[in-house]
Amino acid sequence: MQRENVLMRVGWICLAVVSVGILAFGAVVLVTPPSGDSPLYRADGLASVGLGGFGLLLAVIPFRRRERWAWSALWFYPPFWLAHLVFGLPPGTDHVHQVVFVVLSLAGLLLPVRQFFPVGAR
């Protein structure tokens, strides 16, 4: 397998893992919200399911097709997780997963960058 294809595969899988993590968190909060049955928690859970699902679709279809707009749109993930880390936002209080998701999203976007912007192409 060519190096470019391996980097592309690793990239979209990293982004898919981040997306599934967001989707799973949202599903858990939607089904079993913390501190009772708060509509705000359910709304956050539903929004997380939507964000994770949308990101997963972007990673699996247009990103794998090497569409630049999908690569650009998925740059939402690194600042999203960095903000969660810096400001101590949920989910969780250990913040290890936030560091992992920052690293995964950056790796997913930077490893296959030459697939989206080939050297010498205009």
A tleap script that builds the chain and sets N, CA, C and O, in Angstrom:
source leaprc.protein.ff14SB
mol = sequence {
  NMET GLN ARG GLU ASN VAL LEU MET ARG VAL
  GLY TRP ILE CYS LEU ALA VAL VAL SER VAL
  GLY ILE LEU ALA PHE GLY ALA VAL VAL LEU
  VAL THR PRO PRO SER GLY ASP SER PRO LEU
  TYR ARG ALA ASP GLY LEU ALA SER VAL GLY
  LEU GLY GLY PHE GLY LEU LEU LEU ALA VAL
  ILE PRO PHE ARG ARG ARG GLU ARG TRP ALA
  TRP SER ALA LEU TRP PHE TYR PRO PRO PHE
  TRP LEU ALA HIE LEU VAL PHE GLY LEU PRO
  PRO GLY THR ASP HIE VAL HIE GLN VAL VAL
  PHE VAL VAL LEU SER LEU ALA GLY LEU LEU
  LEU PRO VAL ARG GLN PHE PHE PRO VAL GLY
  ALA CARG
}
set mol.1.N position { 0.847 -1.181 0.000 }
set mol.1.CA position { 0.000 0.000 0.000 }
set mol.1.C position { 0.889 1.240 0.000 }
set mol.1.O position { 1.883 1.304 0.724 }
set mol.2.N position { 0.527 2.211 -0.809 }
set mol.2.CA position { 1.328 3.428 -0.891 }
set mol.2.C position { 1.237 4.224 0.403 }
set mol.2.O position { 0.242 4.176 1.126 }
set mol.3.N position { 2.317 4.961 0.666 }
set mol.3.CA position { 2.401 5.773 1.891 }
set mol.3.C position { 1.237 6.764 1.972 }
set mol.3.O position { 0.670 6.969 3.045 }
set mol.4.N position { 0.884 7.376 0.843 }
set mol.4.CA position { -0.210 8.357 0.829 }
set mol.4.C position { -1.529 7.707 1.239 }
set mol.4.O position { -2.308 8.291 1.993 }
set mol.5.N position { -1.775 6.505 0.743 }
set mol.5.CA position { -3.015 5.822 1.091 }
set mol.5.C position { -3.056 5.453 2.569 }
set mol.5.O position { -4.111 5.521 3.198 }
set mol.6.N position { -1.919 5.065 3.120 }
set mol.6.CA position { -1.859 4.736 4.549 }
set mol.6.C position { -2.126 5.982 5.379 }
set mol.6.O position { -2.897 5.931 6.338 }
set mol.7.N position { -1.503 7.094 5.028 }
set mol.7.CA position { -1.722 8.341 5.766 }
set mol.7.C position { -3.178 8.785 5.667 }
set mol.7.O position { -3.750 9.272 6.642 }
set mol.8.N position { -3.770 8.620 4.503 }
set mol.8.CA position { -5.178 8.985 4.326 }
set mol.8.C position { -6.072 8.092 5.183 }
set mol.8.O position { -7.002 8.575 5.828 }
set mol.9.N position { -5.789 6.802 5.188 }
set mol.9.CA position { -6.588 5.872 5.985 }
set mol.9.C position { -6.464 6.188 7.474 }
set mol.9.O position { -7.463 6.225 8.191 }
set mol.10.N position { -5.248 6.414 7.928 }
set mol.10.CA position { -5.041 6.765 9.336 }
set mol.10.C position { -5.775 8.073 9.652 }
set mol.10.O position { -6.383 8.205 10.715 }
set mol.11.N position { -5.718 9.038 8.727 }
set mol.11.CA position { -6.372 10.326 8.940 }
set mol.11.C position { -7.872 10.216 9.118 }
set mol.11.O position { -8.428 10.738 10.084 }
set mol.12.N position { -8.531 9.533 8.184 }
set mol.12.CA position { -9.995 9.485 8.302 }
set mol.12.C position { -10.430 8.616 9.475 }
set mol.12.O position { -11.482 8.859 10.067 }
set mol.13.N position { -9.635 7.606 9.819 }
set mol.13.CA position { -9.988 6.780 10.975 }
set mol.13.C position { -9.842 7.588 12.270 }
set mol.13.O position { -10.682 7.477 13.163 }
set mol.14.N position { -8.795 8.389 12.377 }
set mol.14.CA position { -8.645 9.262 13.564 }
set mol.14.C position { -9.839 10.190 13.708 }
set mol.14.O position { -10.377 10.348 14.803 }
set mol.15.N position { -10.253 10.803 12.609 }
set mol.15.CA position { -11.394 11.719 12.650 }
set mol.15.C position { -12.697 10.977 12.936 }
set mol.15.O position { -13.581 11.506 13.610 }
set mol.16.N position { -12.814 9.764 12.430 }
set mol.16.CA position { -14.004 8.962 12.713 }
set mol.16.C position { -14.069 8.579 14.189 }
set mol.16.O position { -15.152 8.556 14.773 }
set mol.17.N position { -12.932 8.282 14.791 }
set mol.17.CA position { -12.893 7.939 16.221 }
set mol.17.C position { -13.347 9.140 17.056 }
set mol.17.O position { -14.127 8.985 17.996 }
set mol.18.N position { -12.862 10.325 16.716 }
set mol.18.CA position { -13.289 11.536 17.431 }
set mol.18.C position { -14.800 11.725 17.278 }
set mol.18.O position { -15.493 12.034 18.248 }
set mol.19.N position { -15.300 11.539 16.071 }
set mol.19.CA position { -16.730 11.702 15.808 }
set mol.19.C position { -17.568 10.694 16.582 }
set mol.19.O position { -18.595 11.050 17.159 }
set mol.20.N position { -17.136 9.448 16.595 }
set mol.20.CA position { -17.870 8.413 17.335 }
set mol.20.C position { -17.841 8.711 18.832 }
set mol.20.O position { -18.828 8.473 19.528 }
set mol.21.N position { -16.720 9.229 19.332 }
set mol.21.CA position { -16.651 9.605 20.742 }
set mol.21.C position { -17.682 10.674 21.097 }
set mol.21.O position { -18.356 10.578 22.122 }
set mol.22.N position { -17.800 11.682 20.255 }
set mol.22.CA position { -18.785 12.742 20.492 }
set mol.22.C position { -20.203 12.184 20.400 }
set mol.22.O position { -21.057 12.481 21.234 }
set mol.23.N position { -20.434 11.377 19.379 }
set mol.23.CA position { -21.755 10.780 19.178 }
set mol.23.C position { -22.132 9.897 20.366 }
set mol.23.O position { -23.263 9.962 20.848 }
set mol.24.N position { -21.206 9.082 20.839 }
set mol.24.CA position { -21.486 8.186 21.969 }
set mol.24.C position { -21.770 8.977 23.246 }
set mol.24.O position { -22.703 8.658 23.984 }
set mol.25.N position { -20.966 10.007 23.504 }
set mol.25.CA position { -21.221 10.846 24.668 }
set mol.25.C position { -22.622 11.449 24.584 }
set mol.25.O position { -23.367 11.435 25.563 }
set mol.26.N position { -22.975 11.975 23.422 }
set mol.26.CA position { -24.296 12.567 23.251 }
set mol.26.C position { -25.414 11.570 23.465 }
set mol.26.O position { -26.434 11.896 24.073 }
set mol.27.N position { -25.233 10.356 22.970 }
set mol.27.CA position { -26.259 9.328 23.132 }
set mol.27.C position { -26.438 8.972 24.608 }
set mol.27.O position { -27.563 8.787 25.070 }
set mol.28.N position { -25.336 8.877 25.343 }
set mol.28.CA position { -25.422 8.555 26.774 }
set mol.28.C position { -26.146 9.669 27.518 }
set mol.28.O position { -27.024 9.394 28.337 }
set mol.29.N position { -25.795 10.912 27.248 }
set mol.29.CA position { -26.438 12.042 27.927 }
set mol.29.C position { -27.910 12.149 27.536 }
set mol.29.O position { -28.754 12.498 28.362 }
set mol.30.N position { -28.211 11.850 26.284 }
set mol.30.CA position { -29.598 11.910 25.813 }
set mol.30.C position { -30.461 10.868 26.508 }
set mol.30.O position { -31.600 11.149 26.880 }
set mol.31.N position { -29.922 9.666 26.685 }
set mol.31.CA position { -30.688 8.568 27.279 }
set mol.31.C position { -30.696 8.648 28.798 }
set mol.31.O position { -31.733 8.421 29.422 }
set mol.32.N position { -29.553 8.969 29.405 }
set mol.32.CA position { -29.469 9.033 30.870 }
set mol.32.C position { -28.807 10.342 31.289 }
set mol.32.O position { -27.628 10.345 31.643 }
set mol.33.N position { -29.538 11.447 31.255 }
set mol.33.CA position { -28.932 12.733 31.622 }
set mol.33.C position { -28.542 12.762 33.096 }
set mol.33.O position { -29.254 12.225 33.943 }
set mol.34.N position { -27.393 13.400 33.401 }
set mol.34.CA position { -27.002 13.523 34.811 }
set mol.34.C position { -27.942 14.471 35.553 }
set mol.34.O position { -28.613 15.291 34.926 }
set mol.35.N position { -27.994 14.371 36.848 }
set mol.35.CA position { -28.824 15.190 37.749 }
set mol.35.C position { -30.280 15.256 37.317 }
set mol.35.O position { -30.844 16.334 37.130 }
set mol.36.N position { -30.855 14.121 37.168 }
set mol.36.CA position { -32.284 14.090 36.873 }
set mol.36.C position { -32.577 14.263 35.400 }
set mol.36.O position { -31.720 14.050 34.543 }
set mol.37.N position { -33.790 14.649 35.130 }
set mol.37.CA position { -34.262 14.752 33.751 }
set mol.37.C position { -34.288 16.214 33.304 }
set mol.37.O position { -35.355 16.779 33.067 }
set mol.38.N position { -33.125 16.811 33.194 }
set mol.38.CA position { -33.022 18.212 32.797 }
set mol.38.C position { -33.138 18.350 31.281 }
set mol.38.O position { -32.413 17.680 30.546 }
set mol.39.N position { -34.030 19.202 30.809 }
set mol.39.CA position { -34.149 19.421 29.356 }
set mol.39.C position { -32.853 19.967 28.736 }
set mol.39.O position { -32.553 19.690 27.575 }
set mol.40.N position { -32.095 20.735 29.508 }
set mol.40.CA position { -30.838 21.275 28.989 }
set mol.40.C position { -29.841 20.153 28.701 }
set mol.40.O position { -29.168 20.170 27.670 }
set mol.41.N position { -29.745 19.180 29.605 }
set mol.41.CA position { -28.843 18.049 29.366 }
set mol.41.C position { -29.280 17.254 28.147 }
set mol.41.O position { -28.451 16.840 27.336 }
set mol.42.N position { -30.572 17.045 28.022 }
set mol.42.CA position { -31.071 16.304 26.857 }
set mol.42.C position { -30.793 17.074 25.567 }
set mol.42.O position { -30.459 16.476 24.544 }
set mol.43.N position { -30.928 18.375 25.614 }
set mol.43.CA position { -30.629 19.191 24.428 }
set mol.43.C position { -29.140 19.119 24.086 }
set mol.43.O position { -28.774 19.021 22.915 }
set mol.44.N position { -28.289 19.169 25.101 }
set mol.44.CA position { -26.841 19.025 24.868 }
set mol.44.C position { -26.520 17.652 24.286 }
set mol.44.O position { -25.689 17.528 23.386 }
set mol.45.N position { -27.182 16.629 24.803 }
set mol.45.CA position { -26.977 15.280 24.288 }
set mol.45.C position { -27.393 15.170 22.833 }
set mol.45.O position { -26.685 14.574 22.021 }
set mol.46.N position { -28.537 15.742 22.507 }
set mol.46.CA position { -29.013 15.709 21.129 }
set mol.46.C position { -28.071 16.480 20.202 }
set mol.46.O position { -27.785 16.032 19.091 }
set mol.47.N position { -27.594 17.632 20.657 }
set mol.47.CA position { -26.645 18.416 19.853 }
set mol.47.C position { -25.341 17.641 19.650 }
set mol.47.O position { -24.756 17.690 18.568 }
set mol.48.N position { -24.886 16.933 20.671 }
set mol.48.CA position { -23.663 16.144 20.544 }
set mol.48.C position { -23.853 14.970 19.579 }
set mol.48.O position { -22.951 14.648 18.805 }
set mol.49.N position { -25.005 14.346 19.625 }
set mol.49.CA position { -25.298 13.273 18.664 }
set mol.49.C position { -25.252 13.843 17.242 }
set mol.49.O position { -24.684 13.225 16.340 }
set mol.50.N position { -25.841 15.002 17.050 }
set mol.50.CA position { -25.822 15.629 15.731 }
set mol.50.C position { -24.422 15.998 15.280 }
set mol.50.O position { -24.051 15.744 14.134 }
set mol.51.N position { -23.640 16.595 16.168 }
set mol.51.CA position { -22.269 16.983 15.831 }
set mol.51.C position { -21.422 15.758 15.512 }
set mol.51.O position { -20.691 15.748 14.521 }
set mol.52.N position { -21.514 14.737 16.338 }
set mol.52.CA position { -20.752 13.515 16.094 }
set mol.52.C position { -21.174 12.822 14.809 }
set mol.52.O position { -20.331 12.344 14.050 }
set mol.53.N position { -22.461 12.766 14.569 }
set mol.53.CA position { -22.960 12.142 13.337 }
set mol.53.C position { -22.538 12.907 12.100 }
set mol.53.O position { -22.137 12.312 11.099 }
set mol.54.N position { -22.628 14.223 12.166 }
set mol.54.CA position { -22.220 15.063 11.041 }
set mol.54.C position { -20.726 14.916 10.776 }
set mol.54.O position { -20.307 14.774 9.627 }
set mol.55.N position { -19.925 14.948 11.835 }
set mol.55.CA position { -18.483 14.778 11.678 }
set mol.55.C position { -18.127 13.409 11.122 }
set mol.55.O position { -17.215 13.283 10.304 }
set mol.56.N position { -18.845 12.382 11.565 }
set mol.56.CA position { -18.602 11.032 11.064 }
set mol.56.C position { -18.913 10.939 9.576 }
set mol.56.O position { -18.146 10.351 8.813 }
set mol.57.N position { -20.026 11.512 9.169 }
set mol.57.CA position { -20.367 11.513 7.737 }
set mol.57.C position { -19.311 12.261 6.925 }
set mol.57.O position { -18.925 11.814 5.844 }
set mol.58.N position { -18.844 13.397 7.443 }
set mol.58.CA position { -17.798 14.146 6.740 }
set mol.58.C position { -16.511 13.338 6.612 }
set mol.58.O position { -15.875 13.337 5.558 }
set mol.59.N position { -16.133 12.655 7.684 }
set mol.59.CA position { -14.886 11.887 7.661 }
set mol.59.C position { -14.979 10.677 6.743 }
set mol.59.O position { -14.009 10.334 6.067 }
set mol.60.N position { -16.124 10.037 6.714 }
set mol.60.CA position { -16.258 8.785 5.979 }
set mol.60.C position { -16.535 8.990 4.490 }
set mol.60.O position { -16.117 8.169 3.674 }
set mol.61.N position { -17.227 10.059 4.121 }
set mol.61.CA position { -17.577 10.205 2.701 }
set mol.61.C position { -16.720 11.276 2.002 }
set mol.61.O position { -15.812 10.909 1.257 }
set mol.62.N position { -16.966 12.582 2.208 }
set mol.62.CA position { -16.201 13.554 1.408 }
set mol.62.C position { -14.719 13.654 1.770 }
set mol.62.O position { -13.892 13.911 0.896 }
set mol.63.N position { -14.372 13.456 3.039 }
set mol.63.CA position { -12.961 13.502 3.423 }
set mol.63.C position { -12.194 12.390 2.718 }
set mol.63.O position { -11.106 12.621 2.189 }
set mol.64.N position { -12.751 11.199 2.709 }
set mol.64.CA position { -12.093 10.076 2.031 }
set mol.64.C position { -12.021 10.282 0.523 }
set mol.64.O position { -11.150 9.720 -0.141 }
set mol.65.N position { -12.925 11.079 -0.016 }
set mol.65.CA position { -12.879 11.421 -1.445 }
set mol.65.C position { -11.886 12.541 -1.727 }
set mol.65.O position { -11.714 12.968 -2.869 }
set mol.66.N position { -11.242 13.004 -0.672 }
set mol.66.CA position { -10.236 14.063 -0.757 }
set mol.66.C position { -10.838 15.402 -1.198 }
set mol.66.O position { -10.226 16.149 -1.961 }
set mol.67.N position { -12.020 15.686 -0.715 }
set mol.67.CA position { -12.672 16.958 -1.007 }
set mol.67.C position { -12.180 17.986 0.010 }
set mol.67.O position { -12.327 17.804 1.219 }
set mol.68.N position { -11.598 19.062 -0.500 }
set mol.68.CA position { -10.963 20.064 0.373 }
set mol.68.C position { -11.936 20.709 1.350 }
set mol.68.O position { -11.560 21.028 2.478 }
set mol.69.N position { -13.151 20.897 0.938 }
set mol.69.CA position { -14.108 21.546 1.828 }
set mol.69.C position { -14.329 20.700 3.080 }
set mol.69.O position { -14.523 21.250 4.164 }
set mol.70.N position { -14.304 19.381 2.952 }
set mol.70.CA position { -14.486 18.509 4.116 }
set mol.70.C position { -13.278 18.607 5.038 }
set mol.70.O position { -13.421 18.629 6.260 }
set mol.71.N position { -12.089 18.667 4.446 }
set mol.71.CA position { -10.870 18.842 5.245 }
set mol.71.C position { -10.965 20.149 6.028 }
set mol.71.O position { -10.643 20.189 7.215 }
set mol.72.N position { -11.401 21.206 5.370 }
set mol.72.CA position { -11.532 22.511 6.036 }
set mol.72.C position { -12.602 22.484 7.125 }
set mol.72.O position { -12.399 23.034 8.207 }
set mol.73.N position { -13.725 21.856 6.847 }
set mol.73.CA position { -14.819 21.810 7.817 }
set mol.73.C position { -14.428 21.025 9.071 }
set mol.73.O position { -14.844 21.374 10.176 }
set mol.74.N position { -13.640 19.981 8.905 }
set mol.74.CA position { -13.243 19.165 10.048 }
set mol.74.C position { -12.201 19.844 10.926 }
set mol.74.O position { -11.849 19.312 11.978 }
set mol.75.N position { -11.702 21.002 10.521 }
set mol.75.CA position { -10.818 21.780 11.388 }
set mol.75.C position { -11.571 22.362 12.577 }
set mol.75.O position { -10.983 23.032 13.425 }
set mol.76.N position { -12.867 22.104 12.634 }
set mol.76.CA position { -13.648 22.493 13.796 }
set mol.76.C position { -13.228 21.685 15.025 }
set mol.76.O position { -13.274 22.201 16.142 }
set mol.77.N position { -12.823 20.437 14.838 }
set mol.77.CA position { -12.532 19.559 15.963 }
set mol.77.C position { -11.371 20.010 16.858 }
set mol.77.O position { -11.551 20.047 18.075 }
set mol.78.N position { -10.193 20.354 16.325 }
set mol.78.CA position { -9.107 20.730 17.243 }
set mol.78.C position { -9.444 21.906 18.173 }
set mol.78.O position { -9.208 21.799 19.376 }
set mol.79.N position { -9.990 23.031 17.662 }
set mol.79.CA position { -10.321 24.111 18.608 }
set mol.79.C position { -11.475 23.752 19.544 }
set mol.79.O position { -11.520 24.223 20.681 }
set mol.80.N position { -12.398 22.930 19.077 }
set mol.80.CA position { -13.505 22.472 19.914 }
set mol.80.C position { -12.975 21.734 21.140 }
set mol.80.O position { -13.369 22.035 22.267 }
set mol.81.N position { -12.077 20.764 20.920 }
set mol.81.CA position { -11.538 19.994 22.031 }
set mol.81.C position { -10.521 20.784 22.836 }
set mol.81.O position { -10.393 20.576 24.043 }
set mol.82.N position { -9.806 21.675 22.195 }
set mol.82.CA position { -8.870 22.529 22.927 }
set mol.82.C position { -9.629 23.460 23.872 }
set mol.82.O position { -9.194 23.680 25.002 }
set mol.83.N position { -10.753 24.005 23.423 }
set mol.83.CA position { -11.581 24.853 24.285 }
set mol.83.C position { -12.121 24.053 25.472 }
set mol.83.O position { -12.152 24.551 26.598 }
set mol.84.N position { -12.546 22.816 25.217 }
set mol.84.CA position { -13.010 21.970 26.322 }
set mol.84.C position { -11.900 21.735 27.338 }
set mol.84.O position { -12.146 21.726 28.544 }
set mol.85.N position { -10.688 21.546 26.850 }
set mol.85.CA position { -9.556 21.303 27.741 }
set mol.85.C position { -9.187 22.556 28.528 }
set mol.85.O position { -9.049 22.505 29.751 }
set mol.86.N position { -9.029 23.674 27.835 }
set mol.86.CA position { -8.580 24.919 28.472 }
set mol.86.C position { -9.596 25.447 29.479 }
set mol.86.O position { -9.220 25.928 30.548 }
set mol.87.N position { -10.873 25.360 29.143 }
set mol.87.CA position { -11.904 25.931 30.010 }
set mol.87.C position { -12.551 24.909 30.936 }
set mol.87.O position { -13.517 25.227 31.629 }
set mol.88.N position { -12.026 23.679 30.953 }
set mol.88.CA position { -12.539 22.654 31.866 }
set mol.88.C position { -13.980 22.274 31.601 }
set mol.88.O position { -14.741 22.016 32.534 }
set mol.89.N position { -14.359 22.237 30.333 }
set mol.89.CA position { -15.741 21.920 29.971 }
set mol.89.C position { -15.967 20.414 30.002 }
set mol.89.O position { -15.019 19.636 29.889 }
set mol.90.N position { -17.220 20.006 30.154 }
set mol.90.CA position { -17.515 18.575 30.146 }
set mol.90.C position { -17.308 18.004 28.737 }
set mol.90.O position { -17.245 18.792 27.793 }
set mol.91.N position { -17.203 16.747 28.548 }
set mol.91.CA position { -17.514 15.690 29.495 }
set mol.91.C position { -16.318 15.329 30.357 }
set mol.91.O position { -15.165 15.456 29.946 }
set mol.92.N position { -16.621 14.887 31.537 }
set mol.92.CA position { -15.605 14.368 32.445 }
set mol.92.C position { -14.788 15.441 33.129 }
set mol.92.O position { -14.863 16.621 32.788 }
set mol.93.N position { -14.005 15.006 34.100 }
set mol.93.CA position { -13.135 15.924 34.830 }
set mol.93.C position { -11.670 15.532 34.712 }
set mol.93.O position { -10.799 16.268 35.175 }
set mol.94.N position { -11.382 14.388 34.104 }
set mol.94.CA position { -9.990 13.954 33.997 }
set mol.94.C position { -9.260 14.622 32.834 }
set mol.94.O position { -8.042 14.787 32.892 }
set mol.95.N position { -9.965 15.000 31.804 }
set mol.95.CA position { -9.451 15.729 30.636 }
set mol.95.C position { -8.469 14.932 29.780 }
set mol.95.O position { -7.928 15.466 28.811 }
set mol.96.N position { -8.229 13.670 30.117 }
set mol.96.CA position { -7.337 12.846 29.297 }
set mol.96.C position { -7.942 12.641 27.918 }
set mol.96.O position { -7.247 12.735 26.906 }
set mol.97.N position { -9.243 12.359 27.881 }
set mol.97.CA position { -9.890 12.130 26.584 }
set mol.97.C position { -9.840 13.385 25.711 }
set mol.97.O position { -9.774 13.283 24.486 }
set mol.98.N position { -9.872 14.561 26.328 }
set mol.98.CA position { -9.814 15.791 25.544 }
set mol.98.C position { -8.450 15.947 24.885 }
set mol.98.O position { -8.367 16.359 23.728 }
set mol.99.N position { -7.385 15.625 25.604 }
set mol.99.CA position { -6.039 15.659 25.026 }
set mol.99.C position { -5.942 14.638 23.893 }
set mol.99.O position { -5.392 14.931 22.831 }
set mol.100.N position { -6.473 13.453 24.123 }
set mol.100.CA position { -6.455 12.411 23.093 }
set mol.100.C position { -7.217 12.876 21.855 }
set mol.100.O position { -6.755 12.666 20.734 }
set mol.101.N position { -8.376 13.503 22.041 }
set mol.101.CA position { -9.169 13.950 20.893 }
set mol.101.C position { -8.510 15.124 20.164 }
set mol.101.O position { -8.643 15.237 18.945 }
set mol.102.N position { -7.806 15.992 20.882 }
set mol.102.CA position { -7.042 17.058 20.215 }
set mol.102.C position { -5.961 16.426 19.340 }
set mol.102.O position { -5.801 16.796 18.177 }
set mol.103.N position { -5.229 15.481 19.901 }
set mol.103.CA position { -4.144 14.826 19.157 }
set mol.103.C position { -4.700 14.048 17.972 }
set mol.103.O position { -4.162 14.140 16.869 }
set mol.104.N position { -5.765 13.286 18.182 }
set mol.104.CA position { -6.359 12.511 17.088 }
set mol.104.C position { -6.872 13.409 15.969 }
set mol.104.O position { -6.663 13.116 14.792 }
set mol.105.N position { -7.541 14.497 16.329 }
set mol.105.CA position { -8.079 15.372 15.285 }
set mol.105.C position { -6.961 16.081 14.520 }
set mol.105.O position { -7.054 16.241 13.303 }
set mol.106.N position { -5.910 16.506 15.215 }
set mol.106.CA position { -4.774 17.117 14.519 }
set mol.106.C position { -4.065 16.104 13.626 }
set mol.106.O position { -3.700 16.419 12.493 }
set mol.107.N position { -3.871 14.898 14.130 }
set mol.107.CA position { -3.238 13.849 13.321 }
set mol.107.C position { -4.096 13.535 12.102 }
set mol.107.O position { -3.582 13.391 10.993 }
set mol.108.N position { -5.399 13.429 12.312 }
set mol.108.CA position { -6.307 13.121 11.213 }
set mol.108.C position { -6.312 14.174 10.116 }
set mol.108.O position { -6.545 13.861 8.949 }
set mol.109.N position { -6.058 15.404 10.486 }
set mol.109.CA position { -6.050 16.493 9.503 }
set mol.109.C position { -4.671 16.729 8.898 }
set mol.109.O position { -4.566 17.070 7.720 }
set mol.110.N position { -3.627 16.554 9.677 }
set mol.110.CA position { -2.285 16.888 9.194 }
set mol.110.C position { -1.585 15.744 8.458 }
set mol.110.O position { -0.825 15.996 7.522 }
set mol.111.N position { -1.821 14.508 8.854 }
set mol.111.CA position { -1.149 13.389 8.183 }
set mol.111.C position { -1.466 13.329 6.681 }
set mol.111.O position { -0.549 13.159 5.878 }
set mol.112.N position { -2.730 13.463 6.284 }
set mol.112.CA position { -3.020 13.372 4.855 }
set mol.112.C position { -3.070 14.725 4.129 }
set mol.112.O position { -3.668 14.820 3.058 }
set mol.113.N position { -2.456 15.765 4.691 }
set mol.113.CA position { -2.591 17.109 4.124 }
set mol.113.C position { -2.151 17.161 2.656 }
set mol.113.O position { -2.733 17.910 1.872 }
set mol.114.N position { -1.149 16.389 2.276 }
set mol.114.CA position { -0.670 16.386 0.886 }
set mol.114.C position { -1.678 15.746 -0.070 }
set mol.114.O position { -1.598 15.945 -1.282 }
set mol.115.N position { -2.604 14.996 0.461 }
set mol.115.CA position { -3.668 14.440 -0.380 }
set mol.115.C position { -4.636 15.540 -0.815 }
set mol.115.O position { -5.245 15.459 -1.882 }
set mol.116.N position { -4.767 16.550 0.008 }
set mol.116.CA position { -5.684 17.650 -0.286 }
set mol.116.C position { -4.970 18.806 -0.993 }
set mol.116.O position { -5.583 19.535 -1.773 }
set mol.117.N position { -3.689 18.968 -0.720 }
set mol.117.CA position { -2.884 20.038 -1.297 }
set mol.117.C position { -1.579 19.478 -1.813 }
set mol.117.O position { -0.542 19.652 -1.173 }
set mol.118.N position { -1.601 18.802 -2.964 }
set mol.118.CA position { -0.385 18.177 -3.489 }
set mol.118.C position { 0.687 19.230 -3.814 }
set mol.118.O position { 0.381 20.343 -4.243 }
set mol.119.N position { 1.941 18.844 -3.598 }
set mol.119.CA position { 3.073 19.723 -3.903 }
set mol.119.C position { 3.123 19.916 -5.420 }
set mol.119.O position { 3.035 18.954 -6.182 }
set mol.120.N position { 3.263 21.161 -5.841 }
set mol.120.CA position { 3.369 21.473 -7.264 }
set mol.120.C position { 2.049 21.608 -7.986 }
set mol.120.O position { 2.026 21.998 -9.153 }
set mol.121.N position { 0.935 21.292 -7.317 }
set mol.121.CA position { -0.383 21.435 -7.957 }
set mol.121.C position { -0.889 22.856 -7.743 }
set mol.121.O position { -0.590 23.495 -6.734 }
set mol.122.N position { -1.639 23.322 -8.683 }
set mol.122.CA position { -2.206 24.664 -8.573 }
set mol.122.C position { -3.680 24.610 -8.394 }
set mol.122.O position { -4.327 25.651 -8.283 }
savepdb mol mol.pdb
quit
